[in-house]
């Protein structure tokens, strides 16, 4: 179109020599505009390709996978240590050392590649990684000398803090990837607006350029929708347990803090149920981790079917679960729900072509004192669970008190 316009202007200038100067100026303007639009189109095509490459890179980030694998291998090491100390399942010292070597290799990966970039992104993750190194090095002599009297117990005690550090890193890693996706989403939205304005200008240059820009705009909107879906999925994963679909520790704490604020502002008491499974370790050891995972999924479904629609069930880790009862409730209602949960979980379960039976014990804590903290509430529920288990399996124990001093739950 630009070339044909120039030819037409050249013909006009021949027929009207007195307008040659104006036509030459118009020719220069059109050449500049045409070159500008071509350069602009090429530039925006490069921006699209660059942004799509970055989005593809973010979607392939293995940060969350590395953190989850490290957490999984650590829990397997814990199981191996426990089995070795109790003499169960034929676990040998070499098995424990092998598990520890795998965990060490996973920890080394935490400082390499994409995860290393994530670790260096803020002080909290750097401190967590350094703390993991300290604990790992402190446990080495006891693991490699596992056959010495007391070495297994000492190694277990040294490694225990990792059980809280790794889940924290998993949650932060998922949120880190979600934030990267969100940043790219914002950049895509800005690029989308720029393209819209550019389309208005391109109308003056012909329908061909308009069609080209419309196609790019459609691709951009598709990328925008994909990024939105990806961001939503990653946000969901950052707040939910990947195995059971229940709320994870991060989301449970957030909801507990919100209800605790209502207690402080409106005086609405809140109730927490804290439970773990009776006999889960035996099933896990006998049938393997895959069967253990399936058992946890079945328990999660039964748990959801036993509570009310507004209540919030969560998996805190391993075979530990918690439920935040919504709306003001009495101890009697909490105990009724606990009875339903115990009955549901203790029903026979078909697993690996066999019928197995497990149980659960439940601790109930109702918080009425606005001075209580989240940790005090969870310690109170934990103490209630401990007392329920001490009285026998398949029981619940409840507290309905104004406050719970630290010395009572330490």
C-alpha positions in Angstrom: 0.0 0.0 0.0 2.8 2.4 0.8 4.6 1.7 -2.5 1.5 2.2 -4.6 0.8 5.5 -2.8 4.3 6.7 -3.6 3.9 5.7 -7.3 0.6 7.6 -7.4 2.2 10.7 -5.8 5.1 10.5 -8.4 2.6 10.5 -11.2 0.8 13.5 -9.8 4.0 15.4 -9.4 4.8 14.9 -13.1 1.4 16.2 -14.1 1.7 19.2 -11.7 5.3 20.4 -11.4 4.2 23.2 -9.2 3.1 20.7 -6.4 6.3 18.7 -6.6 7.7 20.1 -3.4 4.5 19.3 -1.3 4.3 15.8 -2.8 8.0 15.1 -1.9 7.3 16.2 1.7 4.3 13.9 1.8 6.3 11.1 0.4 8.9 11.6 3.1 6.2 11.6 5.8 4.6 8.4 4.4 7.9 6.7 4.2 8.7 7.7 7.8 5.2 6.5 9.0 5.5 3.3 7.1 8.9 2.6 8.4 7.8 3.5 11.9 4.8 1.1 11.8 7.0 -1.7 10.4 9.6 -1.1 13.1 6.9 -0.8 15.7 5.2 -4.0 14.6 8.6 -5.8 14.7 9.3 -4.4 18.1 6.0 -5.5 19.5 6.3 -9.0 17.9 9.6 -9.2 19.7 8.0 -8.2 23.0 5.3 -10.8 22.6 7.9 -13.5 21.9 10.0 -12.4 24.8 7.0 -12.3 27.2 5.8 -15.7 26.0 9.3 -17.1 26.6 9.3 -15.7 30.1 5.9 -17.1 30.8 7.0 -20.5 29.5 10.0 -20.3 31.8 7.9 -19.5 34.8 5.5 -22.3 34.1 8.5 -24.7 34.0 10.0 -23.5 37.2 10.7 -26.5 39.4 10.9 -24.5 42.6 7.8 -26.0 44.2 8.7 -29.6 42.9 12.2 -29.4 44.5 10.8 -28.2 47.8 8.1 -30.9 47.9 10.6 -33.7 47.0 12.9 -32.6 49.8 10.0 -32.6 52.2 8.9 -36.1 51.1 12.4 -37.6 51.3 12.8 -36.1 54.8 9.6 -37.7 56.1 10.8 -41.0 54.6 14.0 -40.5 56.6 12.0 -39.9 59.7 10.0 -43.1 59.1 13.2 -45.1 58.6 14.7 -43.7 61.8 11.6 -44.5 63.8 11.4 -48.0 62.3 15.1 -48.6 63.0 14.7 -47.5 66.6 11.7 -49.7 67.2 13.1 -52.6 65.2 10.1 -52.7 62.8 9.9 -53.6 59.2 13.5 -54.9 59.0 15.0 -51.5 58.6 18.8 -51.6 58.8 21.5 -49.0 59.5 22.3 -49.0 55.8 18.7 -48.2 55.0 18.8 -45.2 57.4 22.2 -44.0 55.9 20.8 -44.3 52.4 17.8 -42.3 53.2 20.0 -39.6 54.9 22.2 -39.5 51.8 19.1 -38.9 49.6 18.0 -36.1 51.9 21.4 -34.5 51.7 21.3 -34.6 47.9 17.9 -32.9 48.0 19.2 -30.3 50.4 22.1 -29.5 48.1 19.6 -29.0 45.3 17.9 -26.3 47.4 20.9 -24.0 46.7 21.3 -24.8 42.9 19.5 -23.6 39.8 16.0 -22.1 40.0 15.6 -23.0 43.7 18.9 -21.4 44.5 17.6 -18.1 42.9 14.5 -18.4 45.0 16.4 -19.1 48.2 18.5 -15.9 47.6 15.4 -13.8 46.9 14.8 -12.9 50.6 16.4 -13.1 54.0 13.8 -15.5 55.4 14.5 -18.3 52.8 18.3 -17.8 53.1 18.1 -18.2 56.9 15.9 -21.3 56.5 18.4 -22.9 54.0 21.3 -22.1 56.3 19.4 -23.6 59.2 18.8 -26.8 57.2 22.5 -27.1 56.5 23.3 -26.6 60.2 20.9 -29.3 61.2 22.1 -31.7 58.5 25.8 -31.3 59.4 24.9 -31.7 63.1 23.1 -35.0 62.4 25.8 -36.5 60.1 28.0 -38.1 62.9 25.0 -39.7 64.5 23.5 -41.0 61.2 26.8 -42.5 60.0 27.3 -43.9 63.5 23.7 -45.0 63.8 24.7 -48.4 65.2 26.2 -46.8 68.3 23.9 -46.8 71.4 21.7 -43.7 71.5 22.8 -42.4 68.1 19.4 -43.0 66.5 17.6 -41.1 69.2 20.1 -38.2 69.1 19.8 -38.0 65.3 16.0 -38.0 65.5 16.0 -35.1 68.0 18.5 -33.1 65.9 16.5 -33.5 62.7 13.1 -32.7 64.3 13.1 -28.9 63.5 13.3 -29.7 59.8 9.7 -31.0 60.0 8.6 -27.3 60.5 11.2 -25.6 58.3 10.4 -27.7 55.1 6.6 -27.2 55.1 7.2 -23.5 55.5 9.6 -23.5 52.5 7.1 -25.4 50.4 4.4 -22.8 51.0 6.7 -19.9 50.3 8.0 -21.6 47.1 4.5 -22.0 45.8 3.7 -18.4 46.6 7.0 -17.3 45.0 6.0 -18.9 41.7 2.5 -17.5 41.9 3.9 -14.0 42.4 6.1 -14.4 39.3 3.1 -15.4 37.3 1.2 -12.4 38.6 4.0 -10.0 37.6 4.0 -11.4 34.1 0.2 -11.1 34.0 0.4 -7.4 34.8 3.0 -6.9 32.0 0.8 -8.7 29.6 -2.2 -6.4 30.5 0.0 -3.4 29.9 1.1 -4.8 26.5 -2.5 -5.5 25.6 -3.5 -1.8 26.2 -0.5 -0.6 24.1 -1.6 -2.9 21.2 -5.1 -1.6 21.4 -4.0 2.0 20.9 -1.6 0.9 18.1 -4.5 -0.7 16.3 -6.4 2.6 16.1 -3.4 4.2 14.3 -2.9 1.2 12.0 -6.5 1.6 10.6 -5.2 4.6 8.7 -2.6 2.5 7.0 -4.9 -0.3 5.7 -7.0 -3.3 6.6 -4.0 -5.6 6.1 -2.2 -4.1 9.1 -5.4 -4.1 11.1 -5.9 -7.8 10.5 -2.3 -8.5 11.5 -2.7 -6.5 14.8 -6.1 -8.2 15.5 -4.5 -11.6 15.3 -1.7 -10.5 17.7 -4.4 -9.1 20.0 -6.3 -12.4 20.0 -3.1 -14.3 20.8 -2.4 -11.8 23.6 -5.8 -12.3 25.1 -5.4 -16.0 25.0 -2.1 -15.7 26.8 -3.8 -13.4 29.3 -6.5 -16.0 30.0 -3.9 -18.8 30.3 -1.8 -16.8 32.8 -5.0 -16.0 34.9 -5.8 -19.7 35.1 -2.2 -20.6 36.0 -2.1 -17.9 38.7 -5.4 -19.2 40.2 -4.1 -22.8 40.2 -0.8 -21.8 41.8 -2.6 -19.7 44.4 -4.8 -22.7 45.2 -1.8 -25.0 45.5 -0.1 -22.6 47.9 -3.0 -22.9 50.3 -4.2 -26.5 49.9 -2.7 -29.9 50.5 -1.7 -31.5 47.3 -2.6 -35.0 48.4 -6.0 -34.6 50.0 -7.2 -31.3 48.6 -7.9 -30.0 52.2 -6.6 -26.7 53.4 -2.9 -26.8 54.3 -1.2 -25.5 57.4 -0.8 -22.0 55.8 -4.5 -21.5 55.0 -5.6 -23.1 58.3 -3.5 -20.5 60.2 -4.9 -17.7 58.1 -8.5 -18.7 58.8 -7.7 -19.3 62.5 -6.2 -15.8 62.7 -9.4 -14.4 61.1 -11.6 -16.1 63.6 -9.4 -15.1 66.4 -9.8 -11.5 65.3 -13.6 -11.9 65.5 -13.2 -13.3 69.0 -11.2 -10.2 70.0 -13.6 -7.7 68.3 -17.0 -9.4 68.7 -16.4 -11.9 71.5 -17.3 -14.9 69.3 -15.7 -18.0 70.7 -13.9 -20.4 68.3 -13.4 -24.1 68.4 -10.6 -26.2 67.0 -10.6 -30.0 66.6 -7.2 -31.6 66.5 -6.8 -35.3 65.5 -4.4 -37.9 64.2 -5.0 -41.4 63.0 -4.6 -44.5 65.1 -2.9 -47.3 63.3 -1.8 -45.3 60.2 1.9 -46.1 60.6 1.1 -49.9 60.6 -0.8 -49.6 57.4 1.9 -47.4 55.8 4.6 -49.8 56.7 2.7 -52.9 55.6 1.2 -51.7 52.3 3.7 -48.9 51.3 3.5 -45.2 50.9 1.2 -45.3 47.8 -1.4 -47.2 49.9 -0.8 -44.8 52.8 -1.5 -41.8 50.5 -4.7 -43.4 49.2 -5.7 -44.0 52.9 -5.2 -40.3 53.7 -7.4 -39.3 50.7 -10.2 -41.6 51.9 -9.9 -40.2 55.4 -10.0 -36.7 54.0 -13.3 -37.4 52.2 -14.8 -39.0 55.3 -13.7 -36.1 57.3 -15.4 -33.6 54.9 -18.6 -35.7 54.9 -18.7 -35.7 58.8 -18.6 -31.9 59.3 -20.8 -29.0 58.4 -20.5 -27.0 55.2 -19.0 -23.9 56.8 -16.4 -25.8 58.9 -12.8 -25.8 57.6 -10.9 -29.1 57.6 -7.1 -29.1 57.1 -4.2 -31.5 56.8 -1.3 -30.2 58.9 1.1 -32.9 57.8 1.6 -36.6 58.0 -1.6 -38.1 59.5 -2.4 -35.0 61.5 -5.6 -33.1 60.7 -7.4 -30.1 62.2 -10.9 -28.7 61.9 -11.9 -25.1 62.5 -15.6 -25.0 63.5 -17.2 -21.9 62.0 -19.9 -19.8 63.7 -20.3 -19.9 67.5 -20.7 -23.5 68.7 -21.1 -25.2 72.0 -18.9 -28.0 73.4 -21.9 -30.3 72.9 -22.0 -29.6 69.2 -18.2 -30.0 68.9 -18.5 -33.4 70.7 -21.3 -34.5 68.4 -19.2 -33.7 65.3 -16.3 -35.5 66.9 -18.4 -38.6 67.4 -19.4 -38.5 63.8 -15.8 -38.2 62.7 -14.7 -41.1 64.9 -17.5 -43.3 63.6 -16.8 -42.4 60.0 -13.0 -43.0 60.1 -13.3 -46.2 62.1 -15.6 -47.8 59.5 -13.8 -50.5 57.4 -11.8 -49.4 54.4 -11.0 -51.4 51.3 -7.3 -50.9 50.5 -5.1 -53.0 48.2 -7.8 -55.7 47.9 -8.0 -56.0 51.7 -10.3 -54.6 54.3 -8.5 -52.6 57.0 -9.7 -50.7 60.0 -8.1 -47.6 61.6 -9.3 -45.1 64.1 -8.7 -41.6 65.3 -8.4 -39.6 68.5 -9.6 -36.0 68.8 -8.7 -33.1 71.0 -11.3 -30.3 71.2 -10.4 -26.8 72.4 -12.9 -23.9 72.6 -11.2 -20.5 72.9 -13.2 -17.8 74.7 -10.5 -15.5 76.0 -9.5 -12.8 73.5 -6.0 -12.7 75.0 -5.3 -16.2 73.7 -2.8 -16.5 70.8 -3.0 -18.9 67.9 -0.2 -21.0 69.3 -1.9 -21.3 72.7 -5.1 -22.4 71.0 -3.2 -25.1 69.0 -1.3 -26.2 72.1 -4.6 -26.5 74.0 -6.1 -28.7 71.2 -2.9 -30.8 71.2 -3.1 -31.3 75.0 -6.7 -32.3 74.6 -5.7 -34.8 71.9 -2.9 -36.2 74.1 -5.3 -36.7 77.0 -7.8 -38.4 74.7 -5.1 -40.8 73.4 -3.9 -41.5 77.0 -7.4 -42.7 77.9 -7.6 -45.1 74.9 -7.9 -45.0 71.2 -11.0 -43.8 69.4 -11.8 -41.1 72.0 -12.2 -37.4 72.2 -11.4 -35.0 75.0 -12.7 -31.4 75.2 -11.8 -28.2 77.0 -14.3 -25.5 77.6 -12.4 -22.9 79.6 -11.9 -19.2 79.5 -8.1 -19.3 79.0 -5.3 -21.7 78.9 -2.1 -20.5 80.6 1.2 -21.5 78.9 2.3 -23.7 81.8 -0.8 -25.8 81.4 0.0 -26.7 77.8 3.7 -26.7 77.7 
